[in-house]
C-alpha cells in the first residue's frame, strides 16, 4: 500500500452506519478496507471521521481554478470536486465577441484576472486547460445564457429555427466534450429571454447525452413556487433530469413556505421525475448589483445597460420598476435597499462602499456606472425555517454558490461544508453525521453519474477527507469571510495530500471530470 489510514471512523457516503476500519490506498484508489497491515506510510486516524471528498454542486470557481493554485477556499473545506459553469453564464463555448462580453458581464462573479490567457473557445478546450493541473477536480455545465449570446446576442426575442438549431448543436458539442449538463440563469440576461419551449428543446439534447438541467429559475421571490413548477414541466416534457440550483424560498413572500416546495417536489418524485437540488446553509443571497435591474434594461449587453443608466429619464423608469413594480432581476419583488449590502467592487477607489448597505437607487446607479457594473452584493432575504426544512429533504445536496471575488464576499464560499457538519449536524442535530455526509458526497456523485467517486469503497478514487466531528466548524463569518475552517486536517485527491496537518500542500491533483 502507498498509504494506510489507520483506525478511522468510516462515514462512507451511503448514509449507512459508520464503522471503524483501516483504509489502504494504492495508485490513487482505495485498495482495501478492513484491517490493513502494511503500507509505505501509515497515518493514525483514530478519533477522525473518514469520508469521501465533498462535492460542491454549485461553484463559481471558473477562473479561480486557473489563477489561484492554492484555492484554499475549497480545498480547506474538504471539497475535492466542484461543478462550475453555473447560472447560465461562463467562458465556454465562446467566440472572441462573446468572450469579451461575458468577461464584462460576470466580472463581479469571477473577477477579470490580468494576464490570464483565455486560450480556449470550446468546452473541450476549457476542460483541457483544467487538465494542466488544478487544486481540486472540476465538472462543467454548458451555460445556456452564453450559448444564447453566441447564437443571437443580447436580443429579447424568440430564436429563429436556424438560431435554435445552432444552440442545440452547441449544447450537444459541449456534452460530447465532457460537460455533465446544462445550466441556466433565468433572472440573468440574455438567458432569461429564452421561452419555455426553447429551454425544452435544449433540454432534449441534454437528456440524449445523459446530462441534467440545472436552472437558476425565474424567481426565488414572487411566484417562486410557480417558477419551480415551470422547471418541473420543462424537464418532464423534455425527459431530462433536473437539479434545482440553490433551491431556496426567499423574501417576505415566502417566509415559512418551504413545506409547499417540498410537497411540490415530492409529488413530482412520486410520479417518476428525476430531481435533485442543492442549497447553502446561510440566509443571505449573493450576486451582482446589476442583477437586480429589470431584464429590459440590460438588453443589448453591458454598454447598452450603462447607457440606459446614464440617461436620466430611463434611469427614472428603471427606478420605478425596481422600487414599485418589482424587477424580474429581483425576482418580482420591489427592492428593499436596506437589505442590500455591497460585498465587493472592482475599482479600489470605491472600496469605502464595501460592507455598507446601499441607501437608495441614486447610490446604486452611481456605483453601477462608476464601477462598470462590477459591484457584488449580499442580499439579506432568507429565512432560517426554510433553510432547515429544505436541507433535510432526501434529494438535497450541498452547493456553496460562493463568489471568491470582492473584499467582503459571502462566507459560504469558505464555510459551507464545515457549517453543515458542525453547526447543523453536531450542534443542532438536524442531520445525523452519516446522513449529512451522504448529502455532501454520495448523493451528488450519483447525480453526476460518477461510478467511482462519492463513496468510501474499494476500487473508488481516493478522494477523501479526514475531519474531527467534535471540532469541525466554519471559520468564515460575515465580518471575516475569508477565514479557513477548523477540524479538517487532511484532504486527499487521487491519494495525494492536498491538505496535510491542516495546511495546504503544493499538490495540484485536480483535473476535469468529464461525462463520457
DRENTIVEX-414172 format. One record per residue (C-alpha): residue number from 1; x, y, z. Coordinates in steps of 0.25 Angstrom, whole numbers, always signed. Each point is the difference from the previous one (the first is absolute). Layout:
<recs>
<i->NUM	east->X	north->Y	up->Z>
...
</recs>
This chain:
<recs>
<i->1	east->+0	north->+0	up->+0>
<i->2	east->+5	north->+14	up->-3>
<i->3	east->-8	north->+5	up->+12>
<i->4	east->-8	north->-6	up->+12>
<i->5	east->-10	north->+9	up->+7>
<i->6	east->+0	north->-8	up->+14>
<i->7	east->-13	north->-1	up->+9>
<i->8	east->-9	north->+11	up->-6>
<i->9	east->-15	north->+1	up->+2>
<i->10	east->-4	north->-3	up->-14>
<i->11	east->-12	north->+8	up->-5>
<i->12	east->-1	north->-6	up->-13>
<i->13	east->-10	north->+9	up->-8>
<i->14	east->-12	north->-9	up->-1>
<i->15	east->-7	north->+5	up->+13>
<i->16	east->+2	north->-14	up->+6>
<i->17	east->+6	north->-2	up->+14>
<i->18	east->+15	north->+5	up->+2>
<i->19	east->+10	north->-10	up->+4>
<i->20	east->+15	north->-1	up->+4>
<i->21	east->+10	north->-5	up->-10>
<i->22	east->+13	north->+2	up->-6>
<i->23	east->+0	north->+5	up->-15>
<i->24	east->+11	north->-4	up->-9>
<i->25	east->+3	north->+8	up->-12>
<i->26	east->+8	north->-4	up->-12>
<i->27	east->+2	north->+7	up->-13>
<i->28	east->-10	north->+11	up->+3>
<i->29	east->-11	north->-9	up->+3>
<i->30	east->-6	north->-7	up->+13>
<i->31	east->+6	north->-14	up->-1>
<i->32	east->-4	north->-6	up->+13>
<i->33	east->-10	north->+3	up->+12>
<i->34	east->+1	north->-8	up->+13>
<i->35	east->+13	north->-4	up->+7>
<i->36	east->+11	north->+5	up->-9>
<i->37	east->+14	north->-5	up->+6>
<i->38	east->+11	north->+7	up->-8>
<i->39	east->+2	north->+13	up->-8>
<i->40	east->+11	north->+9	up->-4>
<i->41	east->-6	north->+10	up->+8>
<i->42	east->-10	north->-2	up->+12>
<i->43	east->-8	north->+12	up->+5>
<i->44	east->-7	north->-2	up->+14>
<i->45	east->-14	north->+5	up->-3>
<i->46	east->-6	north->-4	up->+14>
<i->47	east->-11	north->+10	up->+4>
<i->48	east->-2	north->+5	up->-14>
<i->49	east->-11	north->-3	up->-10>
<i->50	east->+4	north->-4	up->-14>
<i->51	east->-10	north->+4	up->-11>
<i->52	east->+0	north->+1	up->-15>
<i->53	east->+5	north->+14	up->-4>
<i->54	east->-11	north->+10	up->+0>
<i->55	east->-7	north->+4	up->-13>
<i->56	east->-4	north->+14	up->-2>
<i->57	east->-12	north->+0	up->-10>
<i->58	east->+0	north->+15	up->-2>
<i->59	east->+13	north->+7	up->-1>
<i->60	east->+5	north->+12	up->-7>
<i->61	east->+15	north->-3	up->-1>
<i->62	east->+1	north->+0	up->-15>
<i->63	east->+12	north->+9	up->+0>
<i->64	east->+5	north->-1	up->+14>
<i->65	east->+4	north->-15	up->-3>
<i->66	east->+9	north->+6	up->-11>
<i->67	east->+5	north->+12	up->+8>
<i->68	east->+1	north->-5	up->+14>
<i->69	east->+8	north->-13	up->+1>
<i->70	east->-2	north->-1	up->+15>
<i->71	east->-15	north->+2	up->+0>
<i->72	east->-1	north->-1	up->+15>
<i->73	east->-15	north->+5	up->+0>
<i->74	east->-4	north->-14	up->-5>
<i->75	east->+12	north->-9	up->+3>
<i->76	east->+0	north->+3	up->+15>
<i->77	east->-15	north->-3	up->+1>
<i->78	east->+3	north->-14	up->-5>
<i->79	east->-6	north->+2	up->-14>
<i->80	east->+6	north->-9	up->-11>
<i->81	east->-9	north->+3	up->-11>
<i->82	east->-8	north->+13	up->-5>
<i->83	east->-10	north->+1	up->-10>
<i->84	east->+2	north->+13	up->-8>
<i->85	east->-6	north->+7	up->-12>
<i->86	east->-12	north->+4	up->+9>
<i->87	east->-12	north->+9	up->-2>
<i->88	east->+0	north->+0	up->-15>
<i->89	east->+13	north->+9	up->-1>
<i->90	east->+14	north->-5	up->-2>
<i->91	east->+12	north->+1	up->-9>
<i->92	east->-2	north->-12	up->-10>
<i->93	east->-5	north->-2	up->-10>
<i->94	east->+3	north->+14	up->-5>
<i->95	east->+6	north->+8	up->-12>
<i->96	east->+8	north->+13	up->+1>
<i->97	east->-12	north->+9	up->+1>
<i->98	east->-8	north->-9	up->+10>
<i->99	east->+13	north->-2	up->+9>
<i->100	east->+2	north->+15	up->+1>
<i->101	east->-15	north->+2	up->+4>
<i->102	east->-1	north->-11	up->+10>
<i->103	east->+13	north->+4	up->+6>
<i->104	east->-6	north->+14	up->+2>
<i->105	east->-14	north->-5	up->+5>
<i->106	east->+5	north->-9	up->+11>
<i->107	east->+13	north->+7	up->+5>
<i->108	east->-8	north->+1	up->+13>
<i->109	east->-1	north->-15	up->+1>
<i->110	east->+14	north->-4	up->-4>
<i->111	east->+9	north->+12	up->-2>
<i->112	east->+7	north->+3	up->-13>
<i->113	east->+14	north->-4	up->+4>
<i->114	east->+11	north->+8	up->-7>
<i->115	east->+9	north->-8	up->-9>
<i->116	east->-9	north->-13	up->-1>
<i->117	east->+2	north->-6	up->-13>
<i->118	east->-14	north->-4	up->-5>
<i->119	east->+6	north->-10	up->-9>
<i->120	east->-13	north->-8	up->-2>
<i->121	east->-13	north->+2	up->-7>
<i->122	east->-7	north->-14	up->+1>
<i->123	east->-5	north->-7	up->+12>
<i->124	east->+11	north->-11	up->-3>
<i->125	east->+11	north->+10	up->-1>
<i->126	east->-4	north->+6	up->+13>
<i->127	east->+0	north->-14	up->+6>
<i->128	east->+13	north->-3	up->-6>
<i->129	east->+5	north->+13	up->+7>
<i->130	east->-4	north->-5	up->+13>
<i->131	east->+7	north->-13	up->-2>
<i->132	east->+13	north->+7	up->+1>
<i->133	east->-1	north->-1	up->+15>
<i->134	east->-10	north->+7	up->+9>
<i->135	east->-2	north->-1	up->+15>
<i->136	east->-13	north->-8	up->+0>
<i->137	east->-8	north->-7	up->-10>
<i->138	east->-10	north->+7	up->-9>
<i->139	east->-12	north->-4	up->-8>
<i->140	east->-7	north->+10	up->-10>
<i->141	east->-14	north->+4	up->-4>
<i->142	east->-2	north->+5	up->-13>
<i->143	east->-5	north->+15	up->+3>
<i->144	east->-13	north->+2	up->-8>
<i->145	east->+1	north->+15	up->+1>
<i->146	east->+13	north->+0	up->-6>
<i->147	east->-5	north->-9	up->-11>
<i->148	east->-11	north->+9	up->-3>
<i->149	east->+10	north->+12	up->+0>
<i->150	east->+8	north->-7	up->-11>
<i->151	east->-13	north->-4	up->-8>
<i->152	east->-8	north->+13	up->+0>
<i->153	east->+8	north->+10	up->+9>
<i->154	east->-8	north->+8	up->+11>
<i->155	east->-13	north->+2	up->-7>
<i->156	east->-13	north->-3	up->+7>
<i->157	east->-8	north->-8	up->-10>
<i->158	east->-3	north->-14	up->-4>
<i->159	east->+12	north->-8	up->-7>
<i->160	east->-2	north->-2	up->-15>
<i->161	east->+0	north->-15	up->-4>
<i->162	east->+14	north->+2	up->-5>
<i->163	east->+4	north->+6	up->+13>
<i->164	east->-6	north->-11	up->+8>
<i->165	east->+7	north->-10	up->-8>
<i->166	east->+13	north->+6	up->+2>
<i->167	east->-3	north->+1	up->+15>
<i->168	east->-3	north->-15	up->+1>
<i->169	east->+13	north->-3	up->-8>
<i->170	east->+8	north->+8	up->+10>
<i->171	east->-7	north->-7	up->+12>
<i->172	east->+3	north->-14	up->-7>
<i->173	east->+14	north->+4	up->-3>
<i->174	east->+3	north->+4	up->+15>
<i->175	east->-6	north->-13	up->+5>
<i->176	east->+8	north->-8	up->-10>
<i->177	east->+12	north->+7	up->+5>
<i->178	east->-3	north->-5	up->+14>
<i->179	east->-10	north->+10	up->+7>
<i->180	east->-9	north->-6	up->+10>
<i->181	east->-12	north->+8	up->-3>
<i->182	east->-5	north->+14	up->-3>
<i->183	east->-3	north->+12	up->+9>
<i->184	east->-9	north->+12	up->-2>
<i->185	east->-1	north->+13	up->+7>
<i->186	east->-14	north->+4	up->-2>
<i->187	east->+1	north->+13	up->+7>
<i->188	east->+12	north->+4	up->-7>
<i->189	east->+1	north->+5	up->-14>
<i->190	east->+1	north->-5	up->-11>
<i->191	east->-4	north->-14	up->+5>
<i->192	east->-13	north->+6	up->+6>
<i->193	east->-5	north->+3	up->-14>
<i->194	east->-2	north->-15	up->-3>
<i->195	east->-14	north->-5	up->-1>
<i->196	east->-4	north->-13	up->+7>
<i->197	east->-1	north->-6	up->-14>
<i->198	east->+14	north->+4	up->-3>
<i->199	east->+5	north->-6	up->+13>
<i->200	east->-7	north->-13	up->-2>
<i->201	east->+6	north->-2	up->-14>
<i->202	east->+14	north->+3	up->+7>
<i->203	east->-3	north->-10	up->+11>
<i->204	east->-4	north->-11	up->-10>
<i->205	east->+15	north->+1	up->-5>
<i->206	east->+5	north->-1	up->+15>
<i->207	east->-9	north->-12	up->+2>
<i->208	east->+6	north->-7	up->-12>
<i->209	east->+14	north->+1	up->+6>
<i->210	east->-5	north->-5	up->+14>
<i->211	east->+2	north->+14	up->+6>
<i->212	east->-8	north->+8	up->+9>
<i->213	east->-6	north->+14	up->+0>
<i->214	east->+4	north->+10	up->+11>
<i->215	east->-9	north->+12	up->-1>
<i->216	east->+1	north->+13	up->+9>
<i->217	east->-14	north->+1	up->-3>
<i->218	east->-9	north->+13	up->-3>
<i->219	east->-3	north->+4	up->+14>
<i->220	east->+4	north->-4	up->+15>
<i->221	east->-9	north->+11	up->+5>
<i->222	east->-14	north->+4	up->-6>
<i->223	east->-6	north->-13	up->-6>
<i->224	east->+11	north->-8	up->+4>
<i->225	east->-8	north->-13	up->+0>
<i->226	east->-5	north->+3	up->-14>
<i->227	east->+14	north->+2	up->-5>
<i->228	east->+4	north->-14	up->+7>
<i->229	east->-12	north->-6	up->-7>
<i->230	east->+4	north->+6	up->-13>
<i->231	east->+14	north->-7	up->+0>
<i->232	east->-7	north->-13	up->+4>
<i->233	east->-9	north->+1	up->-12>
<i->234	east->+11	north->+3	up->-10>
<i->235	east->+9	north->-12	up->+5>
<i->236	east->-12	north->-9	up->+0>
<i->237	east->-4	north->+4	up->-14>
<i->238	east->+15	north->-2	up->-5>
<i->239	east->+2	north->-13	up->+8>
<i->240	east->+12	north->+6	up->+7>
<i->241	east->+6	north->-1	up->+14>
<i->242	east->-2	north->+13	up->+9>
<i->243	east->+9	north->+6	up->+10>
<i->244	east->-5	north->+12	up->+7>
<i->245	east->+11	north->+10	up->+3>
<i->246	east->+0	north->+7	up->+13>
<i->247	east->-14	north->-5	up->+3>
<i->248	east->-4	north->+11	up->+10>
<i->249	east->-13	north->+7	up->+3>
<i->250	east->+4	north->+14	up->+3>
<i->251	east->-6	north->+14	up->+2>
<i->252	east->-12	north->+3	up->+9>
<i->253	east->-10	north->-6	up->-9>
<i->254	east->+6	north->-14	up->+3>
<i->255	east->+2	north->+0	up->+15>
<i->256	east->-4	north->-14	up->+5>
<i->257	east->-4	north->-5	up->-14>
<i->258	east->+11	north->-11	up->-2>
<i->259	east->-10	north->-11	up->+3>
<i->260	east->-8	north->+4	up->-12>
<i->261	east->+13	north->-1	up->-9>
<i->262	east->+3	north->-14	up->+7>
<i->263	east->-14	north->-4	up->-3>
<i->264	east->+1	north->+4	up->-15>
<i->265	east->+13	north->-7	up->-1>
<i->266	east->-5	north->-13	up->+7>
<i->267	east->-12	north->-1	up->-10>
<i->268	east->+10	north->+1	up->-12>
<i->269	east->+9	north->-10	up->+6>
<i->270	east->-12	north->-10	up->+3>
<i->271	east->-4	north->+2	up->-15>
<i->272	east->+14	north->-5	up->-4>
<i->273	east->+8	north->+13	up->-2>
<i->274	east->+15	north->+0	up->+2>
<i->275	east->+2	north->+12	up->+9>
<i->276	east->+11	north->+5	up->+9>
<i->277	east->+3	north->+13	up->+6>
<i->278	east->+11	north->+8	up->+7>
<i->279	east->+0	north->+11	up->+11>
<i->280	east->+11	north->+7	up->+8>
<i->281	east->-2	north->+1	up->+15>
<i->282	east->-2	north->+15	up->+2>
<i->283	east->-11	north->+10	up->-1>
<i->284	east->+5	north->+12	up->-9>
<i->285	east->+2	north->-2	up->-15>
<i->286	east->+11	north->+6	up->-8>
<i->287	east->+1	north->+5	up->-15>
<i->288	east->+4	north->+12	up->-7>
<i->289	east->-7	north->+14	up->+2>
<i->290	east->-3	north->+0	up->-15>
<i->291	east->-8	north->-13	up->+1>
<i->292	east->-11	north->+8	up->+7>
<i->293	east->-3	north->+8	up->-12>
<i->294	east->-12	north->-3	up->-9>
<i->295	east->+3	north->-9	up->-11>
<i->296	east->-4	north->+10	up->-11>
<i->297	east->+10	north->+10	up->+6>
<i->298	east->+12	north->-10	up->-3>
<i->299	east->-5	north->-4	up->-14>
<i->300	east->+12	north->+3	up->-10>
<i->301	east->+11	north->-3	up->+10>
<i->302	east->+9	north->+7	up->+10>
<i->303	east->+2	north->+13	up->-8>
<i->304	east->-15	north->+1	up->-3>
<i->305	east->-3	north->-2	up->+14>
<i->306	east->+9	north->+11	up->+5>
<i->307	east->-5	north->+10	up->-11>
<i->308	east->-14	north->-2	up->+6>
<i->309	east->+5	north->+2	up->+14>
<i->310	east->+7	north->+13	up->-5>
<i->311	east->-13	north->+5	up->-6>
<i->312	east->-9	north->+7	up->+11>
<i->313	east->-13	north->-3	up->-6>
<i->314	east->+3	north->-14	up->-2>
<i->315	east->+6	north->-1	up->+14>
<i->316	east->-13	north->+5	up->+6>
<i->317	east->-7	north->-11	up->-7>
<i->318	east->+9	north->-10	up->+5>
<i->319	east->-1	north->+5	up->+14>
<i->320	east->-15	north->-1	up->-1>
<i->321	east->+0	north->-14	up->-4>
<i->322	east->+10	north->-4	up->+10>
<i->323	east->-6	north->+7	up->+12>
<i->324	east->-15	north->+0	up->-3>
<i->325	east->-4	north->-11	up->-10>
<i->326	east->+11	north->-11	up->+3>
<i->327	east->+11	north->-3	up->-10>
<i->328	east->+1	north->-13	up->-6>
<i->329	east->+15	north->+1	up->+3>
<i->330	east->-4	north->+1	up->+15>
<i->331	east->-10	north->-12	up->-1>
<i->332	east->-12	north->+9	up->-2>
<i->333	east->+2	north->+6	up->+14>
<i->334	east->+2	north->+15	up->+2>
<i->335	east->+14	north->+3	up->+4>
<i->336	east->+2	north->+2	up->+15>
<i->337	east->+13	north->+8	up->+0>
<i->338	east->+2	north->-2	up->+15>
<i->339	east->+2	north->-15	up->-3>
<i->340	east->+10	north->+3	up->-11>
<i->341	east->+15	north->+0	up->+5>
<i->342	east->+12	north->+3	up->-9>
<i->343	east->+10	north->-12	up->+1>
<i->344	east->+10	north->+4	up->-11>
<i->345	east->+4	north->+10	up->-11>
<i->346	east->+10	north->-1	up->-11>
<i->347	east->+5	north->+14	up->+1>
<i->348	east->+8	north->+2	up->+13>
<i->349	east->-4	north->+15	up->+1>
<i->350	east->-14	north->-5	up->+3>
<i->351	east->+4	north->-9	up->+12>
<i->352	east->-7	north->+9	up->+10>
<i->353	east->-13	north->-6	up->-4>
<i->354	east->+4	north->-14	up->+3>
<i->355	east->-7	north->-6	up->+12>
<i->356	east->-11	north->+11	up->+0>
<i->357	east->-14	north->+0	up->-4>
<i->358	east->-5	north->+7	up->-13>
<i->359	east->-8	north->+11	up->+5>
<i->360	east->-8	north->+3	up->-12>
<i->361	east->-1	north->-1	up->-15>
<i->362	east->+8	north->+12	up->-3>
<i->363	east->+12	north->-6	up->+7>
<i->364	east->-2	north->-14	up->-7>
<i->365	east->-1	north->+7	up->-13>
<i->366	east->+13	north->+8	up->+2>
<i->367	east->+7	north->-12	up->+5>
<i->368	east->-4	north->-8	up->-12>
<i->369	east->+5	north->+11	up->-10>
<i->370	east->+13	north->+3	up->+8>
<i->371	east->+4	north->-15	up->+1>
<i->372	east->-5	north->-4	up->-13>
<i->373	east->-11	north->-10	up->+5>
<i->374	east->+11	north->-6	up->+9>
<i->375	east->-6	north->+1	up->+14>
<i->376	east->-4	north->-13	up->+7>
<i->377	east->-10	north->-1	up->+12>
<i->378	east->-6	north->-7	up->+11>
<i->379	east->-15	north->+0	up->+0>
<i->380	east->-6	north->-3	up->+14>
<i->381	east->-13	north->-7	up->-4>
<i->382	east->+1	north->-14	up->+6>
<i->383	east->-8	north->-8	up->+10>
<i->384	east->+6	north->-10	up->+10>
<i->385	east->-12	north->-9	up->+1>
<i->386	east->+0	north->-2	up->-16>
<i->387	east->+15	north->-3	up->+0>
<i->388	east->-1	north->-10	up->+11>
<i->389	east->-12	north->-7	up->-7>
<i->390	east->+6	north->-1	up->-13>
<i->391	east->+13	north->-5	up->+4>
<i->392	east->-6	north->-12	up->+6>
<i->393	east->-7	north->-5	up->-13>
<i->394	east->+6	north->-13	up->-5>
<i->395	east->+2	north->+6	up->-14>
<i->396	east->+9	north->+11	up->+6>
<i->397	east->+15	north->+2	up->-2>
<i->398	east->+9	north->+12	up->+3>
<i->399	east->+4	north->+11	up->-9>
<i->400	east->+8	north->+12	up->+6>
<i->401	east->-4	north->+10	up->-11>
<i->402	east->+12	north->+7	up->+5>
<i->403	east->+6	north->+12	up->-7>
<i->404	east->+15	north->+1	up->+2>
<i->405	east->+2	north->+15	up->-4>
<i->406	east->-2	north->+13	up->+8>
<i->407	east->+5	north->+5	up->+13>
<i->408	east->-11	north->-6	up->+8>
<i->409	east->-6	north->-12	up->-7>
<i->410	east->-11	north->-9	up->+5>
<i->411	east->+6	north->-9	up->+11>
<i->412	east->-7	north->-12	up->-7>
<i->413	east->+12	north->+0	up->-10>
<i->414	east->+9	north->-4	up->+12>
<i->415	east->-10	north->-7	up->+10>
<i->416	east->-11	north->-8	up->-7>
<i->417	east->+5	north->-14	up->+3>
<i->418	east->+5	north->+2	up->+14>
<i->419	east->-12	north->+7	up->+3>
<i->420	east->-9	north->-11	up->-4>
<i->421	east->+9	north->-10	up->+8>
<i->422	east->+2	north->+9	up->+12>
<i->423	east->-12	north->+9	up->+2>
<i->424	east->-11	north->-7	up->-6>
<i->425	east->+4	north->-15	up->+3>
<i->426	east->+8	north->+0	up->+13>
<i->427	east->-6	north->+13	up->+7>
<i->428	east->-14	north->+0	up->-5>
<i->429	east->-2	north->-15	up->-3>
<i->430	east->-8	north->+3	up->-12>
<i->431	east->+7	north->-11	up->-7>
<i->432	east->+8	north->-13	up->+4>
<i->433	east->+14	north->+1	up->-3>
<i->434	east->-2	north->-12	up->-10>
<i->435	east->-11	north->+7	up->-7>
<i->436	east->+7	north->+13	up->-1>
<i->437	east->+12	north->-6	up->-6>
<i->438	east->-9	north->-7	up->-10>
<i->439	east->-6	north->+13	up->-4>
<i->440	east->+14	north->+5	up->-3>
<i->441	east->+6	north->-12	up->-7>
<i->442	east->-8	north->-12	up->-4>
<i->443	east->-13	north->+7	up->-5>
<i->444	east->+7	north->+11	up->-8>
<i->445	east->+9	north->-11	up->-6>
<i->446	east->-12	north->-8	up->-4>
<i->447	east->-6	north->+13	up->-7>
<i->448	east->+13	north->+1	up->-8>
<i->449	east->+0	north->-14	up->-3>
<i->450	east->+14	north->-2	up->+4>
<i->451	east->+2	north->-15	up->+3>
<i->452	east->+13	north->+1	up->+8>
<i->453	east->-2	north->+12	up->+8>
<i->454	east->-8	north->+4	up->+12>
<i->455	east->+1	north->-12	up->+9>
<i->456	east->+11	north->-7	up->+8>
<i->457	east->+0	north->-13	up->-7>
<i->458	east->+11	north->-9	up->-6>
<i->459	east->+4	north->+4	up->-14>
<i->460	east->-5	north->+14	up->+1>
<i->461	east->+9	north->+12	up->-1>
<i->462	east->+7	north->+4	up->+12>
<i->463	east->-7	north->+14	up->+1>
<i->464	east->-1	north->+0	up->+15>
<i->465	east->-1	north->+10	up->+12>
<i->466	east->+3	north->-3	up->+15>
<i->467	east->-7	north->+9	up->+9>
<i->468	east->-3	north->+1	up->+15>
<i->469	east->-15	north->-1	up->+3>
<i->470	east->+2	north->+6	up->+13>
<i->471	east->+7	north->+13	up->-4>
<i->472	east->-3	north->+2	up->-15>
<i->473	east->-5	north->+14	up->-2>
<i->474	east->-1	north->+11	up->-10>
<i->475	east->+10	north->+11	up->+3>
<i->476	east->-6	north->+10	up->-10>
<i->477	east->-10	north->+10	up->+5>
<i->478	east->-6	north->+12	up->-7>
<i->479	east->+10	north->+9	up->+7>
<i->480	east->+12	north->-9	up->-3>
<i->481	east->-5	north->-8	up->-12>
<i->482	east->+14	north->-5	up->-5>
<i->483	east->+3	north->-7	up->+13>
<i->484	east->+3	north->-15	up->-2>
<i->485	east->-7	north->-11	up->+7>
<i->486	east->+4	north->-8	up->+12>
<i->487	east->+0	north->-15	up->+2>
<i->488	east->+4	north->-5	up->-14>
<i->489	east->+14	north->-4	up->+1>
<i->490	east->+1	north->-9	up->-12>
<i->491	east->-5	north->+0	up->-15>
<i->492	east->+4	north->-9	up->-11>
<i->493	east->-2	north->+0	up->-15>
<i->494	east->+4	north->-13	up->-7>
<i->495	east->+7	north->-4	up->+13>
<i->496	east->+9	north->+13	up->+0>
<i->497	east->-1	north->+9	up->+12>
<i->498	east->-6	north->+14	up->-4>
<i->499	east->-1	north->+4	up->+14>
<i->500	east->+9	north->-7	up->+10>
<i->501	east->+1	north->+4	up->+15>
<i->502	east->-10	north->+11	up->-3>
<i->503	east->+9	north->+7	up->-10>
<i->504	east->-1	north->+1	up->-15>
<i->505	east->+11	north->-8	up->-7>
<i->506	east->+5	north->+3	up->-14>
<i->507	east->-7	north->-12	up->-6>
<i->508	east->-9	north->+3	up->-13>
<i->509	east->-7	north->-13	up->-1>
<i->510	east->-13	north->+6	up->-6>
<i->511	east->-5	north->-3	up->-14>
<i->512	east->-12	north->+2	up->-8>
<i->513	east->-11	north->-11	up->+3>
<i->514	east->-7	north->-3	up->-13>
<i->515	east->-12	north->-8	up->-4>
<i->516	east->+3	north->-10	up->-11>
</recs>
